[in-house]
């Protein structure tokens, strides 16, 4: 059984307001977002400059995190934008508030 951690989450990142979007899942949110900010891992986020944490949702189980990530990825882009803008209308980077 996975230990319950406070930083397990499903998250969305953006290159800018209404820019490229990335949806991810992690068991270590702060560490993972730091990797995105520093472009430490090659891939989509590094290639497109996706470094702004614009939305996240905490989860305590692997299965629920993965299920939520898959559900979000199936949604249309506008649905994702609406989800972000419900709580973060300016698409501010939420990462500094986590530190």
MIZAVO-132567 format. One record per residue (C-alpha): residue number from 1; residue in three letters; x, y, z. Coordinates in nm, 3 decimals. Layout:
BEGIN
+-----+------+---------+---------+---------+
! seq ! type !       x !       y !       z !
+-----+------+---------+---------+---------+
! NUM !  ALA !       X !       Y !       Z !
...
+-----+------+---------+---------+---------+
END
This chain:
BEGIN
+-----+------+---------+---------+---------+
! seq ! type !       x !       y !       z !
+-----+------+---------+---------+---------+
!   1 !  UNK !   0.000 !   0.000 !   0.000 !
!   2 !  UNK !   0.127 !   0.344 !  -0.094 !
!   3 !  UNK !   0.190 !   0.582 !   0.197 !
!   4 !  UNK !  -0.037 !   0.887 !   0.200 !
!   5 !  UNK !   0.157 !   1.198 !   0.105 !
!   6 !  UNK !   0.033 !   1.553 !   0.098 !
!   7 !  UNK !   0.195 !   1.629 !  -0.237 !
!   8 !  UNK !   0.039 !   1.358 !  -0.454 !
!   9 !  UNK !  -0.160 !   1.520 !  -0.732 !
!  10 !  UNK !  -0.294 !   1.545 !  -1.083 !
!  11 !  UNK !  -0.188 !   1.874 !  -1.237 !
!  12 !  UNK !  -0.206 !   2.094 !  -1.545 !
!  13 !  UNK !   0.071 !   2.315 !  -1.669 !
!  14 !  UNK !   0.069 !   2.577 !  -1.943 !
!  15 !  UNK !   0.322 !   2.767 !  -2.150 !
!  16 !  UNK !   0.114 !   3.085 !  -2.110 !
!  17 !  UNK !  -0.252 !   3.184 !  -2.084 !
!  18 !  UNK !  -0.438 !   2.975 !  -2.343 !
!  19 !  UNK !  -0.105 !   2.829 !  -2.456 !
!  20 !  UNK !   0.016 !   2.471 !  -2.473 !
!  21 !  UNK !  -0.131 !   2.250 !  -2.198 !
!  22 !  UNK !   0.020 !   1.949 !  -2.024 !
!  23 !  UNK !  -0.159 !   1.715 !  -1.785 !
!  24 !  UNK !   0.044 !   1.503 !  -1.547 !
!  25 !  UNK !   0.021 !   1.288 !  -1.238 !
!  26 !  UNK !   0.278 !   1.260 !  -0.963 !
!  27 !  UNK !   0.345 !   1.131 !  -0.616 !
!  28 !  UNK !   0.575 !   1.428 !  -0.544 !
!  29 !  UNK !   0.419 !   1.750 !  -0.675 !
!  30 !  UNK !   0.681 !   2.001 !  -0.563 !
!  31 !  UNK !   0.970 !   1.793 !  -0.695 !
!  32 !  UNK !   0.795 !   1.724 !  -1.026 !
!  33 !  UNK !   0.701 !   2.087 !  -1.089 !
!  34 !  UNK !   1.059 !   2.188 !  -1.008 !
!  35 !  UNK !   1.173 !   1.948 !  -1.281 !
!  36 !  UNK !   0.935 !   2.115 !  -1.527 !
!  37 !  UNK !   1.052 !   2.464 !  -1.425 !
!  38 !  UNK !   1.414 !   2.370 !  -1.480 !
!  39 !  UNK !   1.347 !   2.164 !  -1.797 !
!  40 !  UNK !   1.537 !   1.873 !  -1.640 !
!  41 !  UNK !   1.357 !   1.608 !  -1.844 !
!  42 !  UNK !   1.338 !   1.615 !  -2.222 !
!  43 !  UNK !   0.993 !   1.595 !  -2.372 !
!  44 !  UNK !   0.680 !   1.798 !  -2.440 !
!  45 !  UNK !   0.710 !   2.044 !  -2.152 !
!  46 !  UNK !   1.073 !   2.128 !  -2.222 !
!  47 !  UNK !   1.017 !   2.152 !  -2.598 !
!  48 !  UNK !   0.719 !   2.389 !  -2.570 !
!  49 !  UNK !   0.824 !   2.586 !  -2.261 !
!  50 !  UNK !   0.542 !   2.455 !  -2.045 !
!  51 !  UNK !   0.654 !   2.572 !  -1.701 !
!  52 !  UNK !   0.350 !   2.735 !  -1.540 !
!  53 !  UNK !   0.150 !   2.527 !  -1.289 !
!  54 !  UNK !  -0.204 !   2.651 !  -1.351 !
!  55 !  UNK !  -0.418 !   2.384 !  -1.182 !
!  56 !  UNK !  -0.375 !   2.087 !  -0.950 !
!  57 !  UNK !  -0.587 !   1.850 !  -0.749 !
!  58 !  UNK !  -0.454 !   1.641 !  -0.460 !
!  59 !  UNK !  -0.523 !   1.267 !  -0.448 !
!  60 !  UNK !  -0.420 !   0.999 !  -0.202 !
!  61 !  UNK !  -0.427 !   0.684 !  -0.410 !
!  62 !  UNK !  -0.243 !   0.578 !  -0.723 !
!  63 !  UNK !  -0.557 !   0.444 !  -0.887 !
!  64 !  UNK !  -0.759 !   0.760 !  -0.827 !
!  65 !  UNK !  -0.476 !   0.982 !  -0.955 !
!  66 !  UNK !  -0.434 !   0.782 !  -1.273 !
!  67 !  UNK !  -0.809 !   0.760 !  -1.332 !
!  68 !  UNK !  -0.846 !   1.137 !  -1.290 !
!  69 !  UNK !  -0.553 !   1.206 !  -1.524 !
!  70 !  UNK !  -0.703 !   0.985 !  -1.795 !
!  71 !  UNK !  -1.044 !   1.147 !  -1.747 !
!  72 !  UNK !  -0.897 !   1.498 !  -1.786 !
!  73 !  UNK !  -0.703 !   1.402 !  -2.099 !
!  74 !  UNK !  -1.027 !   1.285 !  -2.266 !
!  75 !  UNK !  -1.198 !   1.620 !  -2.213 !
!  76 !  UNK !  -1.208 !   1.886 !  -2.487 !
!  77 !  UNK !  -0.959 !   2.171 !  -2.460 !
!  78 !  UNK !  -1.228 !   2.427 !  -2.372 !
!  79 !  UNK !  -1.345 !   2.209 !  -2.081 !
!  80 !  UNK !  -0.987 !   2.210 !  -1.946 !
!  81 !  UNK !  -0.963 !   2.586 !  -1.991 !
!  82 !  UNK !  -1.289 !   2.631 !  -1.799 !
!  83 !  UNK !  -1.154 !   2.411 !  -1.518 !
!  84 !  UNK !  -0.838 !   2.619 !  -1.494 !
!  85 !  UNK !  -1.020 !   2.952 !  -1.511 !
!  86 !  UNK !  -1.275 !   2.855 !  -1.245 !
!  87 !  UNK !  -1.008 !   2.894 !  -0.975 !
!  88 !  UNK !  -0.722 !   3.063 !  -1.162 !
!  89 !  UNK !  -0.871 !   3.312 !  -1.412 !
!  90 !  UNK !  -0.536 !   3.481 !  -1.482 !
!  91 !  UNK !  -0.348 !   3.153 !  -1.529 !
!  92 !  UNK !  -0.103 !   3.252 !  -1.257 !
!  93 !  UNK !   0.180 !   3.013 !  -1.177 !
!  94 !  UNK !   0.066 !   2.837 !  -0.858 !
!  95 !  UNK !   0.404 !   2.681 !  -0.787 !
!  96 !  UNK !   0.548 !   2.962 !  -0.571 !
!  97 !  UNK !   0.251 !   2.929 !  -0.332 !
!  98 !  UNK !   0.335 !   2.561 !  -0.279 !
!  99 !  UNK !   0.684 !   2.639 !  -0.151 !
+-----+------+---------+---------+---------+
END
